[in-house]
Amino acid sequence: MALHLTLHTDGGARGNPGPAAIGFVLADGHTVLAEHGETIGHATNNVAEYTALLKGLTKAKSLGANSVTCKLDSLLVVEQLNRNYKVKDANLASLFTKVWNLCQDFQRVTFEHIPREQNTRADAMVNQALDAA
């Protein structure tokens, strides 16, 4: 049976770079299957965005998803993964490769840029983790 999930991810750093956190929400239709937020130490916003995506896709795989629609408010990450922008930063290149390799475990993965207002739940996970730290 095919399981298609929607993954909302967000990452942020206060100070950029600075204390950073990630958040993701995985849903099957309107049913939230998992949501998670955690701090990841000192990082940039872009590193946090990629890390959130990596953690969210890993969770989707563990839940048995075979296709995932990833919704991010980071235009840079979406355009890099859609192969429209080159990855020039070495730290991001390593994370890009990890995400790209993980995507091979699914039949289909798509990346969509969404406005920040449509990513409030994942954003809330990031801020809760940073505030708790």
BAFI-3210 file (N, C-alpha, C; in Angstrom, 3 decimals, decimal comma, padded with zeros to 6 digits):
// residues 133
n [1|2|3|4|5|6|7|8|9|10|11|12|13|14|15|16|17|18|19|20|21|22|23|24|25|26|27|28|29|30|31|32|33|34|35|36|37|38|39|40|41|42|43|44|45|46|47|48|49|50|51|52|53|54|55|56|57|58|59|60|61|62|63|64|65|66|67|68|69|70|71|72|73|74|75|76|77|78|79|80|81|82|83|84|85|86|87|88|89|90|91|92|93|94|95|96|97|98|99|100|101|102|103|104|105|106|107|108|109|110|111|112|113|114|115|116|117|118|119|120|121|122|123|124|125|126|127|128|129|130|131|132|133]
n.u [000,842|000,543|002,001|001,616|003,088|002,968|005,410|006,284|008,867|011,201|013,868|015,991|018,164|019,260|020,769|022,364|025,229|024,228|022,657|020,792|017,873|015,592|012,543|009,829|006,840|004,936|002,483|-000,417|-002,567|-004,931|-004,176|-001,921|001,037|003,512|005,439|008,138|010,677|013,892|016,986|020,035|022,540|025,195|024,706|024,034|021,135|020,567|021,884|020,386|017,872|018,334|019,019|016,645|015,039|016,365|016,019|013,228|012,625|013,894|012,279|009,872|010,561|010,920|008,304|007,283|006,663|006,337|006,295|006,832|005,830|007,575|007,444|008,723|009,810|012,139|013,531|016,060|016,983|014,955|015,232|017,854|017,614|015,821|017,448|017,895|019,471|022,947|024,923|027,055|028,315|030,376|029,567|026,812|026,767|027,486|025,260|023,235|023,910|023,428|020,638|019,801|020,674|019,116|016,620|016,560|015,548|012,869|009,939|009,081|009,886|009,083|009,840|008,634|008,332|006,953|005,007|006,057|003,898|002,384|003,683|003,549|003,321|005,621|007,500|006,803|007,673|010,430|010,856|009,882|011,754|014,112|013,431|013,121|015,680]
n.v [-001,192|002,184|004,893|008,191|011,046|014,345|016,681|019,243|021,449|023,344|025,516|027,382|030,034|031,929|034,836|033,966|033,023|031,156|030,129|027,349|025,687|023,052|022,071|019,889|018,706|015,960|014,682|012,755|013,417|015,248|014,345|014,462|012,744|012,821|015,143|017,315|019,009|020,385|021,535|022,254|023,057|025,381|027,038|027,925|029,514|028,192|025,714|024,705|024,532|022,503|020,398|020,013|019,062|016,690|015,222|015,075|013,650|011,257|010,370|010,068|007,950|005,954|005,613|004,313|005,588|005,972|008,001|011,519|014,830|017,664|020,598|023,730|026,870|027,911|029,266|029,005|026,366|024,770|025,459|024,607|021,826|021,229|021,489|023,963|025,958|026,200|024,438|026,009|026,346|024,541|023,219|023,095|021,576|019,022|018,385|018,605|016,413|014,302|014,548|014,212|011,571|010,171|010,599|008,784|006,501|006,600|006,370|008,718|012,097|015,394|018,886|021,825|025,331|027,334|030,089|031,692|032,012|029,774|027,829|027,625|025,779|024,109|026,111|026,965|024,771|025,038|027,495|026,876|024,969|026,518|028,471|026,888|026,055]
n.w [000,000|-000,840|000,831|001,208|002,460|003,917|004,576|006,650|007,214|009,213|010,057|012,196|013,289|015,945|015,589|013,512|012,198|015,139|018,251|017,336|015,970|015,017|013,363|012,616|010,979|010,313|008,220|007,328|005,095|006,826|009,241|011,794|012,104|013,280|015,131|015,788|017,583|018,125|019,585|017,850|018,446|017,680|014,713|011,227|009,691|007,256|007,510|009,610|008,340|006,396|008,135|009,529|007,461|006,835|009,242|009,288|006,910|007,523|009,617|008,196|006,536|008,477|009,228|007,127|004,739|001,186|-000,559|-000,436|000,116|000,477|002,280|002,542|003,931|003,107|000,454|-000,732|-000,016|-001,172|-003,908|-004,351|-003,930|-005,933|-008,008|-009,220|-008,201|-007,562|-005,139|-003,170|-000,720|001,471|003,861|003,473|001,162|001,999|003,621|001,714|000,083|001,866|002,243|-000,424|-000,933|000,935|-000,151|-002,195|-001,101|-001,316|-003,435|-004,572|-004,067|-003,464|-003,519|-002,230|-002,216|000,268|001,613|004,655|006,400|005,953|007,245|009,957|012,092|012,058|012,399|014,938|016,415|016,190|017,537|020,107|020,895|020,908|022,812|025,087|025,505]
ca.u [000,000|001,329|001,784|002,137|003,046|003,370|006,396|006,594|010,079|011,729|015,069|016,318|019,293|019,182|022,083|022,772|025,013|023,953|021,904|019,902|016,917|014,841|011,206|009,113|005,521|004,635|001,051|-001,088|-003,774|-005,074|-003,786|-000,507|001,614|004,684|005,993|009,362|011,531|015,071|018,113|021,129|023,805|025,519|024,633|023,381|019,747|020,522|022,249|019,208|016,823|018,695|018,981|015,224|014,584|016,987|015,339|011,842|012,617|014,270|011,064|008,918|011,029|010,649|006,851|006,924|006,235|007,082|006,403|006,754|005,837|008,270|007,065|009,682|009,782|013,484|013,636|017,392|017,039|014,056|015,826|019,031|017,174|015,178|018,570|017,856|020,597|024,112|025,288|028,444|028,847|030,819|028,712|025,514|026,963|027,461|023,872|022,510|024,194|022,718|019,208|019,647|020,817|017,944|015,481|016,598|014,810|011,442|009,572|008,965|010,003|009,022|010,175|007,832|008,520|005,692|005,201|006,258|002,584|001,837|004,602|003,553|003,483|007,043|008,170|006,538|008,530|011,767|010,887|009,721|013,048|015,066|013,005|013,347|017,124]
ca.v [000,000|003,412|005,884|009,503|011,974|015,736|017,064|020,664|021,593|024,688|025,613|028,771|030,334|033,286|035,441|033,490|031,805|031,292|028,987|026,935|024,611|022,541|021,583|019,305|018,143|014,957|014,414|011,950|014,232|016,197|013,651|014,618|011,484|013,112|016,499|017,271|020,183|020,205|022,419|021,551|023,727|026,627|026,785|028,962|029,216|027,222|024,404|024,279|024,150|021,189|019,415|019,737|018,238|015,375|014,539|014,815|012,563|010,039|009,953|009,614|006,623|005,016|005,395|003,505|006,390|005,755|009,291|012,635|016,204|018,481|022,007|024,536|028,292|028,295|029,235|028,509|024,909|024,207|025,642|023,741|020,435|021,114|021,631|025,260|026,721|025,391|024,434|026,488|026,258|023,165|022,630|022,793|020,511|017,762|018,150|018,380|015,037|013,402|014,613|013,625|010,121|009,681|010,665|007,590|005,449|006,815|006,356|010,103|013,185|016,706|020,015|023,002|026,528|027,899|031,283|031,435|031,943|028,425|026,904|028,092|024,705|023,737|027,285|026,945|023,735|025,647|028,501|026,208|024,343|027,590|029,094|025,928|025,993]
ca.w [000,000|-000,941|001,885|000,838|003,588|003,727|005,589|006,807|008,024|009,410|010,862|012,464|014,170|016,507|015,405|012,186|012,998|016,560|018,762|016,256|016,249|013,876|013,640|011,481|011,189|009,287|008,218|006,312|004,946|007,942|010,464|012,140|012,561|014,110|015,120|016,584|017,602|018,978|019,320|017,164|018,743|016,988|013,270|010,418|009,313|006,165|008,069|010,376|007,380|005,853|009,219|009,773|006,352|007,015|010,361|008,891|005,921|008,246|010,329|007,175|006,124|009,575|009,271|005,965|003,581|-000,048|-001,241|000,501|-000,375|001,481|002,192|003,305|003,625|002,668|-001,006|-001,094|000,102|-002,187|-005,242|-004,447|-004,073|-007,240|-008,948|-009,892|-007,656|-007,196|-003,716|-003,147|000,634|001,764|004,902|002,872|000,164|002,733|004,019|000,456|-000,324|002,788|001,904|-001,756|-000,798|001,661|-001,078|-003,044|-000,409|-001,575|-004,855|-005,045|-003,094|-004,108|-002,647|-002,570|-001,398|000,742|002,435|006,084|007,063|005,773|007,903|011,351|013,080|012,100|012,961|016,386|016,997|016,261|018,599|021,405|021,238|021,252|024,070|026,167|025,728]
c.u [000,881|000,978|002,459|001,979|003,435|004,260|006,600|007,844|010,463|012,979|015,376|017,491|019,125|020,584|022,666|024,212|024,806|023,252|020,824|018,999|016,202|013,445|010,636|007,770|005,245|003,159|000,646|-002,439|-003,828|-004,662|-002,285|-000,007|002,798|004,995|007,136|010,088|012,715|016,131|019,216|022,472|023,953|025,548|024,038|021,931|019,696|020,903|021,050|018,083|017,093|018,591|017,535|014,668|015,106|016,269|013,905|011,730|012,975|013,047|010,029|009,271|010,685|009,155|006,356|006,439|007,019|007,072|006,133|006,739|006,424|007,935|007,954|009,494|011,171|013,593|014,977|017,431|016,163|014,688|017,083|018,598|016,429|016,175|018,524|018,978|021,719|024,344|026,762|029,109|029,163|029,948|027,352|025,637|026,886|026,026|022,992|022,672|023,456|021,224|018,963|019,718|019,614|016,716|015,424|015,836|013,297|011,176|009,537|009,088|009,954|009,286|009,418|008,160|007,144|005,979|005,324|004,924|001,948|002,709|004,650|003,805|004,941|007,854|008,001|007,429|009,952|011,842|010,699|011,061|014,070|014,717|013,283|014,832|017,537]
c.v [001,248|004,362|007,179|010,442|013,376|016,116|018,575|020,748|023,052|024,593|027,080|028,894|031,759|033,869|035,109|033,805|032,120|030,049|028,625|025,795|024,234|022,143|020,932|018,766|017,213|014,618|013,510|012,623|015,254|015,581|013,798|013,297|011,710|014,598|016,520|018,609|019,912|021,242|021,589|022,230|025,018|026,352|027,990|028,554|028,110|025,818|023,855|023,822|022,759|020,096|019,031|018,805|016,805|014,569|014,172|013,679|011,219|009,490|009,414|008,196|005,596|004,709|004,621|004,285|005,984|006,987|010,409|013,957|017,048|019,939|022,799|026,007|028,817|028,138|028,657|026,978|024,252|024,304|024,799|022,291|020,195|021,337|022,917|026,180|025,747|025,494|024,797|026,329|024,798|022,480|022,235|021,657|019,144|017,404|017,875|016,915|014,039|013,369|013,906|012,094|009,500|009,648|009,433|006,420|005,560|006,697|007,771|011,064|014,486|017,779|021,239|024,146|027,055|029,173|030,898|031,259|030,567|027,366|027,164|026,988|024,269|024,877|027,323|025,908|024,278|026,606|027,905|025,586|025,409|028,252|028,181|025,823|027,224]
c.w [000,000|000,207|001,465|002,030|003,149|004,901|005,548|007,672|008,140|010,270|011,075|013,404|014,669|016,466|014,043|011,792|014,469|017,054|017,736|016,678|014,957|014,322|012,398|011,933|010,016|009,361|007,066|006,142|006,063|009,276|010,703|012,727|013,493|014,027|016,114|016,483|018,515|018,619|018,673|017,404|017,966|015,482|012,558|010,164|008,265|006,628|008,848|009,447|006,812|006,910|009,535|008,695|006,478|008,104|009,983|007,888|006,568|008,994|009,339|006,719|007,203|009,710|008,050|004,760|002,339|-000,941|-000,235|-000,272|000,746|001,243|003,131|002,966|003,243|001,158|-001,441|-001,089|-000,962|-003,576|-005,416|-004,682|-005,381|-008,377|-009,772|-009,421|-007,366|-005,692|-003,650|-001,787|000,979|002,816|004,329|001,864|000,826|003,141|002,801|000,029|000,561|002,471|000,570|-001,681|-000,091|000,747|-001,985|-002,416|-000,615|-003,082|-005,409|-003,867|-003,879|-003,054|-003,128|-001,625|-001,016|001,535|003,909|006,826|006,930|006,467|009,412|012,362|013,200|012,728|014,476|017,082|017,176|017,439|019,983|021,844|021,647|022,586|025,261|026,518|026,477]
res [m|a|l|h|l|t|l|h|t|d|g|g|a|r|g|n|p|g|p|a|a|i|g|f|v|l|a|d|g|h|t|v|l|a|e|h|g|e|t|i|g|h|a|t|n|n|v|a|e|y|t|a|l|l|k|g|l|t|k|a|k|s|l|g|a|n|s|v|t|c|k|l|d|s|l|l|v|v|e|q|l|n|r|n|y|k|v|k|d|a|n|l|a|s|l|f|t|k|v|w|n|l|c|q|d|f|q|r|v|t|f|e|h|i|p|r|e|q|n|t|r|a|d|a|m|v|n|q|a|l|d|a|a]
***
